[in-house]
């Protein structure tokens, strides 16, 4: 694992490279990766908006008020401990208010986005809170109320973008960077962690899930090479909670089965000062994207924090003793090298895309089997036997095509459809390493984890009624998901969506806490199927 000094030298080198490349001038070229909200999807443009403009000043204010209601479609075995059932109960009643302000002062662009999220404690959430008391995890955990899992209020973005000549722009402040091509699963889009605590599956707008970071980023257009160089530095001034993915580990509705109603923070802390992953370390990346021979392509490198945490166990400490009662959650730093390519195939009348990412030193936990009955004698089960670093290769293949379903379903235009194959391979894989896929489970990690997803969207009445269907399969272990949905544009201000999130496990689910049962990816979602309603008022 690198030292802090090496990390800072690499990040400083990014700044030097960006500055040297910015000496050239010329016309702009390349796509803008700024956030894109539902406002842009309206048939009439960007919806209602407050605007003021002068010769060298402009200001626009937009936003939305949004509400969700979700209903459980299945009973969950954890609630049997308190004699309750979950089927038919409201699992979420949530409201959000987002304000999005854009301004321009001369050549400088400004952006500020703030959002407040609040939830109502449904009977089902009250059941989970009582179950935390039954499990004894309400004492010592970090959340006094289960609503602490979900209530938020934050400035999500606040940045200024400055042009330096005709080729270079520099953006500084709290922002989001899109750094990859894949949709459901992420190979290269690892600059940011995601907040998956309030709804793990599936909210369509990635920019609403990403956890923005304080960055200095630049884009340098190079028209002579039909390309653009992008680079960023994260100075390390973000909060601990901004690093890595956030899951509903405090016993809420999206904690993995069988741990709903178990507040894991009673026995673990998040350690952001760990020598393998100190959130104050400088990180960064460089990405070249261009066009050649009719293809769009990119090459990228970034040093970042592993998205999913691993357990630094008190039984087998990794580099330092944990502060939590049993283990700490840590996000060690990783290096990721990747490339993408996409192009149009006249033969298939489709766009073909591929993305590949090589990750150096991806951390995994050691210790298959149950907590007191490990598979390998001498190890500690459920992933509490230490940390091992393995290089991985992540590959995504995708085909996007407009299907002519007008004669079949009577749609108003061809239907956009996509199929995506996603595989993660552990290089130099050895069963003797005794690696687990996820701590708190005794399931062995396999060399390949392969997911196939597909979706299509139908369009009626000038795209105001849009049924959709998404489906995914775990080709390595069984299980999958299906998401039938209908999105409605009621008028220029009101949008609605109704969907069902349906899961099946392939008989790979864990029903006993801290056991060695062989739960795989979709086993985590066992009995979590839900019906979801969403209503948005844009302004």
N, C-alpha and C positions, 0 to 999 in steps of 0.2 A: 504493500500500500504506500502511496506517495506521501511525502512529508508536506506540511503546509507551505514551506518555502518553495518547493517545486511547483505546487499549484499556483501560487501567486506569480511566479516567474512566467508560467504558461499564460495566465490571464493577462499579464502585462504585455506579453508578446502579441496578443490579439489586438491590443490597442495600438501598438506600433505598426502592425501590419495594416490595420484599417486606416491609420493616418497616412501612411505611405501611398496606399492605393487611392486615397482621396485626392491626390494632387492633380489627377486628370480632370478634364471637363468635357461635356457633351450632352446630347439629348437624353431624356429619361427613358428607361425601358424596364419591364419586369412587373410582376403582380404585387399588389399591396396586400399584406397579410393582416390588415387591421380587422377588428371584430365586426361581425355582420349579424344584425338582429332581425327579428321577424318584420320590422318596419320595412325593410327593403323588399319583402316578399309580396307586398300588397299590389294588386293590379294597377292601382292609381299612382304608385310611386312610394314615397317614404312616410305616408300617413300625415296626421296633423302635427305641426311643429311650430314653436315660437321662434321667430327669427328677427334679428336686428342687423342692419348692415350700414356701413359708411364706406368712404373711399378706401381706407386702410384698416377697417375693423369690421368684423362680422361675428355674430353670436347666434347659436341655435340651441334650443332646449327641447328634448324629447324624452320619452320614457314609457313605462307601462305600469299598470297595477295588475297583478296576476294572482289567481287563486287555484288551488288544487284540492281535490277530494279523492281519496283512494279507499277501496273496500277490499278486505281480505276475501279470497275465494276458497281458502282451505283452512282447516284446523291445524294448529301447530302443536307438536307433542310437548314442548316445554311448558305450556300453560296447564297441562294436566296436573302439575304439582300444586296448583292453587284451585283446582276444580273449575277452570274456565275454558271456554272455547273461543277461537278467533274467527272462524268462518262467518262472514256477513257483517263483521264489525268494521267501523271506520278506522283505518290505520293511519290516515293523514288528513288533516284539515289545515292547510297552509296558505299563507298570503305573503306576497312580496311586492315591494314598491321599488322601482328602479328609476333613477334620473340620470340622463346622459346629456352632458353639456359639451358643445364644441364651440371653439372660438378661434379667430384668426386675427392676429395683430401684426400687420405688415406681412412679412414672409413666414412668421412663426405660427404653427398650428398648436392649439391647446386642446386637451381632452380631460374631462373629469366624469367619472361614473361612480355613483353611490347606490347601494342597495340595502334595504332592511327586510329581514325575513322573520316572520312570527308564526307560531303554531298554537292551535287549541289542543289541550290535553283530552284526547278521545278516551272512551272507556277502555279501548284496547291498550293505549299507552299507559293508562292507569293500572291495567292488569300487569303490564311489564314492569312498572315501577314497584308494584307489590311483590312481584316475583323476584326482583332484586333484593328486597328485604328478606324474602324466604331463603335466598341463596347466601345471605349475609354480606353481599357486596355493596349494599347501600352505605355501609360504614367504611370509610377509608377511601372510597372512590372520589373522583374529581368532580362529579356532577351530583348536586343535591336534589335537583329535579330532572326528570328524564327529558324535559323540554330544553335543558341546557345543551342537549345533543344537536338541536335543530334551530334555535333562535340565533340570529346573526344580525349584525349591523356594521357595515364597513364601507370605506372608500375603496372601490375595487380597482379603479384606474385613475391616475393623475400624472399626465406627462405633457411634455412640450416637444415638438418636432421642428428642427431647424434645418433648412437647406444650406449646404455649403457648395456654392456653384450650381451648375446644372446637373451634375451627376450624383452628388452625395447628399444624403439626408441623415441626420443624427437625431435620435429620439432618446430622451432621458426622463426617468421617472418610473412610477409604478405602472406596469403594462403587461401585455400578453404577447407571446411570440408563437406562431404556428410553425412547427419544425418537422413536419412529416406529411404523409399522404393517406395513411390508413384511417378507417372510420371507427369501427367497433373496438378494435384493439390497437395499441400504439407501439410501433417499432422505433421510430426516430422522434416522435413528438413527446420528448422527455425533458424539455426545459422546465416545465411546471409540473407540480403535483396537482391532483384533482381532489376536490371535496366530494366524496362519495358517501357521506354520512347520512344525509337526509333522504336520498333516493339513489340507490345503487344501480338500478336498471329500470328504465332507460329514459333519459332526458336528452332530446335531440340536439340542443345547442351546446357544443363543447365549451364555448366561451363563458357559459354560465357555470360550468363545473370547474374550470381551471382556477388555480389559486395564483393570482397575479403576483409578480415579483418586481422589486426595484432594480431596474436594468439601465444600462447605457447600450443602445443598439444602433447600428448603422446599416444603410443600404448604399451600395456603390454600383451604379449602372455602368456597364462596359459594352456599349453598342457595337464596337468593332468585333467583339466575340459573341454577339447575340446573348449576352449573359448579365448576371448581377451577382455581386459578392455581398453577402450579409454576414455580420458579426455582432456579437453581444458580449458584454461583461456584466456579471452580477457581483457588485462590490461586497456583498455579505452583510448588508444592513437590514435584512428582512427579519421577521420574527421566527421563533422556533416553529410555531404552528404553520408557517407558510411552506415548510419543507416537506416533500413527499406526499403521498396519498393519505387522505383522512378517511377512516372507515368508522362505522357505527359500533364501536367496540364497547360502548357504555350500556349495553344491554337493550338497545332499541330495536325498532322494527326491521332494520336492515343488517343486524348482526347475523353472522352465518349460523345456520342450524348446526349443532344443538345449543348454541350459546345465547339465544335471545333471553333477556331477563338476567343475564350475568354481566355485571360491570367489571370488565377486565382491568380498568384503571385502579381497582382495589389492590391488585397484585403487581402492577407494572407501571412504569413511568416512560415518557418519551425523552430520550437522552439526545439532545442536540449538541452537546459538548464532547461527544465521543471522539477519540483520536482518529477513527476511521471515517467519521463524517461529522465535522464541526460546521454548523450552519453559518458561522462567521467567515469561513474560508471563501476566497474568491473563486468563482466558477465562470465558465464562458464557453463560447463555441463559434465556429466559422462554417459558412455554407455557401457554396457556389452553385448557382442554377443557371441554365442556359438552354439554347435550342441548337440542334445540329442534325442534319440528315432527316429532317421532318420529325424529329423526336424532341421531347422535353426531358431534361435530365438534371440531376443535382448530385453533388458530393458534399458530405458534411462530417464534421467532428464536433463533439461537445464533451465537456467534463461536467458532470452533474451528480445529483444524489439519486441513489436507487429509489424508484418510485414506491415500491412496497417495502414496508419495514421488515427487518429480521429481528429475532430475539437474541439479546445478549444475556445469557442465562447465568443465574447465580451458581448453578451446578458446574458449568464449564464457561467461565468468563472469557470474553473475546477482547483482548487488549486492555481492558480495565474492568473492575468489579462493577456490577449494576447498582443503581440506587434504589430501584424498585424492590418490593418484597421478594419476588420470584425472578423477574427478568425486566430488562429495559427494551424498549423498541428503538432501534437505531436505523439510520439511512446512510450506509457507507457510500463514499464517492465511487463513481464508475466513469470510465471513458467509453464513448460510443462512437464508432466510425460507420457511416452509412452512405447509401446511394439510392437514387430513385431514377426510374425511366418510364416514360409513357408516350404513347403515340396512337394515331388512328389507323385502323386496319380496314381498308376498303373491302377486303374479302368478307370480313365478318360484320362490316358496317358498325364497328364498335371501337371504343377507346380501351386499349390494353395498358395496364400499369403494373409496375413491380417496385418493391421496396425491400432493401436488405440492410440489416444493422448488425454489426459485430460489436458485442459488448465485452470489454475487458474487465475481469474480476467481478462478475455478478455474484452477490452474496446469497448463500442458501444456508438454511439451518440443518443440523445433523440430529438424527435420532428418530427412527421409525418405531411404530408400535405404541402401546399404551404408556401412560406416565409411570406406572409401577411395574410394567411388564414390557420392556423394550424388546424389539426384534433381535438386536445385537447385544448379547450380554456385556455389561459394562458401560454401554451407552445410556443416555437418558431419553426416554420416549417423548412423543409429541413435539419433537423439534427443539428440546431444551438441552441438547448435547453439544452445543457450540456452533460455530460459523465456519463455513468453508467457501472459498472463492472459486468460481468456475467461469470460464469464458463461454459465451453463448452466441448463437447465430439465429437471428430472427428474420423471417422471410414473409413477405406479403405479395400475393398475386391477385390482380383484380381485373375484371372486365365490366365496363359500363356500356349499356346499350339502350337505345330507345326502341321499345317493342310496339309494333303496330297492333294494338288490341282494340282499335275503334270498331272493327266489324264484329268482334267477339263480345265486348262489354259495352259498346256504345259510348266510349270515352270521347272527349272533345279534341284530343290530340294524342300522339304517341306517348307511351308510358315509360318514364325513366326507370331503369332497372340496373342492379349491380350485384355481382357475385364476387366474393372475396375469400381467399384461402390464406390462413395465417398460421405459421408454424414457428415454434421456438424449440431449438435444438441445443442441448447441453453438450458442449464439445469435450472430448476426452472423458466421456461418461463412464463411470464405474459404479456398479451396484454396491461394491464394498465401501463406497463413500458414505452410504446410509443416509442419503439426503432426503429431506421431506419437502413436499411442495409448499406447505404453509405451516407455520408454527401453530400450536394448539391442536394440531391434527397429526396422527401417526401415519398418514398416507405417504408411501414412497414417491419420490420424484421420478419421472420416467424421462428417457433420453429425448423423446419428441412429445410435444403437446401441440396438437393440430386442431384448429377450429375452422369450420366452413360456415360462412354467413351469406345471406342473400336477402335482397329487398326489392320491392317494386312499388310504385306510386301511380294510382289511376287519377285522372283529372276529368271533372265534370263541371258544366256551367261556368266556362271561362276560368277554370282553376279555383272556383270558390268552394267546391266540394271535392275533397281529395282522400279517397280511401287508400290505405296502404297496408302492406304486409311484409314483415321481416321475420326471418327464421335463421336459426343457427344450430350447428351440430358439433359436439365434441367427438371428432373422428378417432381420437386416441383412447378414450375411456367411456364413451357413451354419454347420453344426456344431451340436453339442448334447451332452446327457448323458441317461442313463437310470439309475435306481437302484431295482432290485427289492430288496425286503427282507422279513424276517420278524422281528418282535419277540416275545419269549416271556417271560411272567411264570411262572417255575417254582414259586415259592412267595412268602411274604411277604418273604423276604430276597434271593432270587436272581432276577436279570433277565438275559436273553440277547438278542443281536441278531446276525443274519447279513445281510449285504448285499453287493451288487456295485455298484461305481462304474464305469460304462461311458461312454466318451467317443468321439465322432467329430468330425472336423475340417472337413468340407466342403471338403477340399483347400486349406485355408488354414493350413498349418503351416510352420514354419521348421526346417530340418534342418542349417543351417550357421551357426555362431556369427558374429555381427557382420555378417551379410549383409543384403541388402535383400529377402529373400523375404517374401511377404505373409502373415505369420502373424496371425490374428485370435484372439479370446478363447479359443475351444476348441482352436485350434492350440497354445496354451500347454500344454494337457493331452494332447497327442498321445502315444500309447503309454503312458499313465499308468493305464489301466484296472486295477482291483484288486478282489479279494475280501477282505472284512473281517469278522472275528469279534470280538464284544465281549461280555464277561461281567462282571456287576456284582454284588457282595455288599454289600447295604445293612445298616446297623446303627444 
